[in-house]
Structures are given as structure tokens and as C-alpha cells.
């Protein structure tokens, strides 16, 4: 029997961050991962990082998440930066202008966030190759951009281990042990038993089925497949697209990947801005163990076509093999993070709904706060009771 203070299940960005924050505080922790860190949705995330959200708590989590990502070399000893502050440019049409303007003003004036409100003329000057049709408002976030999800997650996990945490890889949590109405430990597929009076479950798309089976509590999450097109830009990706980009009108987003590739995905707005009910919703899935992470050339071409009216240069780019990510989604496109009712000491982080990487380092930090102190002001609005 292994004894520890806290078990963290799942070594995506949230779990790895949680393990790091526990170890950094001198709290004994075991991080359990079915494969290896970032082997799930984190590793295939587009990893775009931004400040803009209509929900204040998400803005604050994203801001803190970005701070932690930028600090990875300093706080973990990782030799290279894992964040690329290329900036983030947003385009908004007239339908959502009022709420976008209000939210961006809140972030700038009340939260002190680095976000600028731009006119269409200012956008045209920044993005001369873009079609400005329909744009009435733009937002610019200079200090944001994208991260390296695999390196960031592994940096947190490795540093947590260096600080004293135990990392159990290639083994699954198969059962939660309870005693007298509180968590008592975790059973692993390799036969090991871990005794702990606190558990943080951050299993991504595996969370809902596992928590339902082990506790009888329904966690309101479902799984969606989100594909990314990888476009060959030769050696001019940053010349064509020097920033990360998101278009609320044509429902797509994009970013450079180094100087050779441009990544493009579709975006329906939910959770970040206002959900675009006319945008095509991704396919739902019910088995994360049998998920196709590939993407066909036809699918990549369709994704690229969503950006073509805005950025005609897309037509000149080659198509490389794309890929897909599985998202754990909630009904309102916001995370579901809470104690499990009736089981003291068990905290669940799920339903990241596409916000997971950028907020993940901060969510891991706050999940530790929730597990060790019983509350987190930043996570309070994401509780399970909102679906009661």
C-alpha cells in the first residue's frame, strides 16, 4: 500500500500543474497517468492562449495560466520557452459587438488585462492580406499567442517529480476507495493501491464515465471531435500570419506553427464569446479509447475553406496531414469543477470545453486550493450545482 496526501488522476496540463503546485508546497502527491503526460487531449491541443472571455473568471484563469506558461523555464528548470507571444487578433461582427466591447472593456479597465479595442481600419493595417468584410470591432492581445502543449505539460510533470511527487505512468485508476463518506484512496490497473484522503480527478474525456461508475454522480460532460488543418506555408508562416487569429463572423481560428505551418480550426464561439448556433457542431463521441486522431485531406480542405473568404492566401497553401483532438464539453461550454457530493476530499475537474490548455496551469493551481482548503473563489462559478 502506497500512502500519500493527494492523488492526482490524469497528467494533462491540469493534472501536471496540480502535481507541480502540490509538490512546490511540500505536499506529498502521486500523479497517475494512463499513458504518459500530454498523451490525451492536451497533446493535440491547438494551444492558443488568450485573455478574451465574456466570463470574468475564465479571463482571470487564462491570464494566470499564461503567466505560468511564460514562467515554465524559471519555475520548472525546462531548458526552453514553451510559450510564443505572437499576439492574438480577434474579429467581431455587428451581432456580437456590444457584448464583445463590454467584455473587452471589463478586462482592460477592471481586470487590468492587456487587451486593446481596434477599429476595422486598424485591423486592415495589421493584416493587409485579410478581407475586412463584416468586421466592426477587433481586439488585440499583444502578450498572448500559443504554447507548446507537450513540452509545457511534461515540464510541469518532470519538475513535480524532481520536487518529490511520484509519477505513475502506463497505469490507470480503476477504482476510488471511500470510507465513512470521504475519499480513502485509489486502486490502479497495475494492482497497486494508493491511500490518500484527497483526490483530484482531471481525466479529461475519461472523467464523466469514471466518476459516474465510481460514485453514482452524473458529471454533465460529453465528448466532441475537433479537427485541425495543417497548412504548408513553406518558410513563410509568420510572414503570412504573424499572429494568432480568431474570427467570430466566419467561425474559424488560426495560428502559425513555427515558420513553416499554419494551423486552422473551426470555432463556434461558445464559452469564449457567444455561441454561433449556425456554425456546424463537431461530431460527438462516447469512447475516448477508440478515437481517430487523424484527419483526412478532404476534412482539412473543408476547414481551410472556412478561412478562405477572410484570408485568400489560404488557397495558395499546401495541405499537410491534419489531426483531431477530443474535447470534454459541458452543456454551457464552461468547465465543471467541484467537490463530488457526498464524498469529502474528492475534487473533479472536467468539461474544459476547448479552454483547457490556456487555463490549465491556473486551473491546476486552483484545484489544489479547492482540494486542500475547501474553496476557490475563481472556481466557484463552475460548480456542479448550476445544472441542478
N, C-alpha and C positions, 0 to 999 in steps of 0.2 A: 504494500500500500504506500503510495506516494502522498505526502502531506504538503499542502501549500496554502497560502492565504487566498489567492484568487486564481481561478482557471479562466482563460480567455479562449473561446472556441472560434476558430476562423482567423487565418492570417492574411486577410486582405488589408487594405490601408487602414481601416478602422481597428481591426484586431491587433495589427502590428503596432499601431500608435498606442493603443491601450496598454499593450505589454510594455512598451517603452516607458510610458508615463508611470506605470506601476513600479517598474524596476528603478526608474530615476528617483522615485520617492522612497526607495528601500523596502518596498512591499514585495514579498515573495510571490512569484507568479509562474504559471505554466501556460504556454501558448500552444494550443493543439491545432494542427493543420492536416487536412485530409491528403494533400499532396505536398506542395511547397509554397512559400509566401508568394502572393500575387498570381497563383495558378488559376484563380477563378475570375470573376468579372473585373476585378481591379486590373489584372494584367492586360486585358483587352480594352480598357477604358480609353476614350479619346483624350482624357486627362486635361481637358480645357479648364482653366481656373479663372474665375471672375468674381466680381463683387456684387453685381446687379441681381437683386431678388426683390420681389414685391413683399416677401415675408421678412421682417426685420431680423428675426433670429437666424434665418438662413444667411442673410448678408453678414451678420456678425461671425457666424461659424465659418463662412467662406473666407472672410478676412483673416481670422485666426489660422485657418488651415493654410492659407498662402504664406503667412508669416513662418509657420513651422516648416513648410516645404522649402522656403528660401534658406532657412537655418539648418537644414539637414547636414551639410558638411561640418558645420560648427558643433552641433549637438550630438551627432552620431559618429563623427570621425570618417564618414564616407568621403572618398578622395575627390569626387567630382560633384559639381552642382547638379541638382535634379529638377531645377525649375528654369524656365525660359521666359523672361518677362518681355515678350514681343509686343505686349499691349492687346487689348480686346476692344473691338469696334462693333457696336450694335446698331441695327437699323430698325426703325419702327414706323408703321403706317398710321393713318388717322384713326383707325378703330380703337387702338390701344394707347394713343398718345397721352391722354390725360393721366392714366394710371402709371404709365412709364415715367412721365415727367414728375409726378408726385413721389414715386418711389426713389427715383434718382436724386431728387432734391432732398429727400429724407436722408439718404445715405451720405450725401455731401454735407448737409448743414447740421443734421442731428447726430450722425454717427462719425463724422469726420473722415469718411471714406474718400479715396482718390478717384472720383468719377466726374467727368465733365459732360455737360449737355451741349450738343453741337447742332448747328443748322445744316440743312442739306448742302449748302454751298461749301461749308467747312469740310463735310464728308467728301465732296467731289474733289477738293484739293488734296485730301489724304489718300483717296482711292481713285486716281484718274482713269483706271481701266474699268470702273464699275458703272453700271446703268443706275441712275438715280430715281427712276420712275417709282412713284408711290411713297418715297421716303419723306416724312415730315419732321422727324426727330431722330437724332442719333446720339449715342452715348459712347464716350471714350474712357477706357480704363488703362492708364499708362503702365501701371505697375503689375499688370496681370498678364496672362498668356496661357502657358501649358506646362505640364510636368512630365517627368519620366516615371510612369506608374510602377514599373517593375523595380527599377533602381530605388525609388523612394521607399517602397514597401519593404524591400529587403534590407535597406539601410536601417530602418526602424527595428526590424526583427533582429538583425545581427547585433545592433547596439544594445537592444534589450537583453540579449543573451550575454553580451560582454558585461553588462551591469548586474548579472546574477539571475535573470529569468531562465527558465528551462523551455526549450523549443522541441516539441514532439511533432515530427513530420511523418508523412506516409501512414497516418493512422487517423481514424475517425472517432468522434464522440458518438457512441451508440446508445447511451442511456444517461439520464440525470438521476442522481440519487437524492432522495429527500428524507427528512426526519423531523417529525414534530412541526410540520408546516413551514420548514425552511430548507434551503438547498444544503446538501451534505457532501456532494461530490459528483464526479463524472466517471463513467465507465468507457474505456476505449476499445476499439476493434482489435487491438493487439493483445488484449487480455489484461492490460493494466487498469488499476483503479486509482483514482486521484481523489483524496479527501480535501474538501475546501468548503468554507462557509460563504463564499461569494463566487458567482459565475457570471461572466459577461459573454453572451451568445451573439456573435457577429458573423453569421454563416452565410450572409447574402441570400441567394435564391434557395438555399437548403434550409433556411431558418423556419419558414412557415410550416412545412411538413414535420420537421423535427420537434418544434415546440408544441404543435397540435398533438402529435403522437405521445410525447413525453408528459405533457401537463394537462391536456384536455382543453387548453385555451386556444381559441382561434385567433391567430395573428393575421390581420387583414392585408395580406400581400398576395400578388400574383406575379408571374414571370412573363417578360416580353423579350423578343429578339430584336436587337438594334444593330443594323449593319453599317459599316463604314466603307466608302470607296477610297481607294488609294490611287492617286493620280500621279503619273510620271511627269515631273516638271524639269527634267534634265538636271542642270545645276543652277536653276533659277527660281526655285520655290519661294525664297524670301524676296526676290525681285518682283515676282508676280503678286504674292500675297505676304506682305511683311508683318502682318498682324493676325491674330485670331479674329474670326468674323462670325456674327450671328444675325440672321435676317428673319424678323418676325412676320414679314409680309409674304415671302416665298417659302417660309418654313424649312430653312436649312441652316447649317453652320459649317465652318471650315477652319482649318489652321495649317500652317506649314509644318512639315516634319523634317527638321534639318533644312538642307538647301536643295534636296532632290525630290521630295514628295509633298503633295498637298492632300490632306485628309478631308473628306466631305461626308457629312451625315445629315439626316433629316431631323427636324425639330418641331414638335407640336406646341411648345410654349408652356406646357403645364408645370406648375410648381415654381418656375422661374418668373414668367410673366403671366399671361392669360392664355389658357389652353385654347388652341385653334381647333375647333370642333370639325372644321372642314378638312383638316390635314389627315392623311391616311395614317391609321394607327398600326403599329407593328404587330406581327403575329404573336399570339400568346402561346406559352409552352407550360407543360406541367411536370417535366422531368429534367432537372439540370444535369443528371448523369448521362443523358443521351441527347446532347445538344451539338448541333453542327456549327462550329466556329468559322467555317468557310463562307465565302460569298461568291456567287457566280459573276461572270463578266457582264451578263445581262442586268443583274441586280445593281452592279456598280455603275453601269451606264445610266440606269434609271435614276440613281441617286445623283449622279453628276448633272443630269438634265434639270434637276430642281434648282441648281445654281446657275445654269447656263443663261437664263434671261438677265440675271443680275451681273454676271461676270462672263462675258462672251469668250474670254481667253480659255475657258474650260474646254471648249471644242478642239483646241489645239493640243491638249494634253493626252498622253497615253494612259491606258488603264492597266494597272498592276493588280495582282491578286488582292481582293479585299478580304475583310474579316467581319465577324459578328461578335457581339457581346450580349450576354444575358443579363437583363435588369430585373431586380426585385422591385416591383411597383406597388404603391398603395392606391386606394381609391381616389384620393385627392392629390396625388403626385407629391406628397410630402412624407418625410420619414415617420416611422412608428417606433418610438424609443421609450421604453418604460420598464418598470418592475413587472414581473408576472404576478397577477393577482393570486393571492393565497400561497405564494411560495417566497418567503422572505429571502433576500440575498441573490435572487436571480434577475438579471437585467438583460433585456433583449434589444438589440439594435437591428432594425430591418426596414425595408421599404425605402431604400435610398433614392429610388425613382430618378436616377440619372444625375443626382447631385453628389454621389458618393465620394468620388476621388477628391474633388476640391474642398469639400467639407470634412473629409475623412480624418485627417490628422487632429482636427479640433473635436470632432465627434468622439474619437477615441479618448481624448483628454477628458471630455465631459462625461463620457460613460464611466470612466474611472471615478470621477467625482460623484456620480449618481450611485455607483456601487459601494463606495467607501463612506460617503457621508449621508446618503439617503435622498439627496436632492441635487438638481442642477437647474438654475434659472434659465439657461439657454435651451435646455431640452424640454422644459415644462409644456410648451405648446404642442409638442409632438407626441403627447401621451396617448395611450390606448383608449382612454375614456371618451375621446372625441367621436368615436364610432359607436358608442353605446346607444 
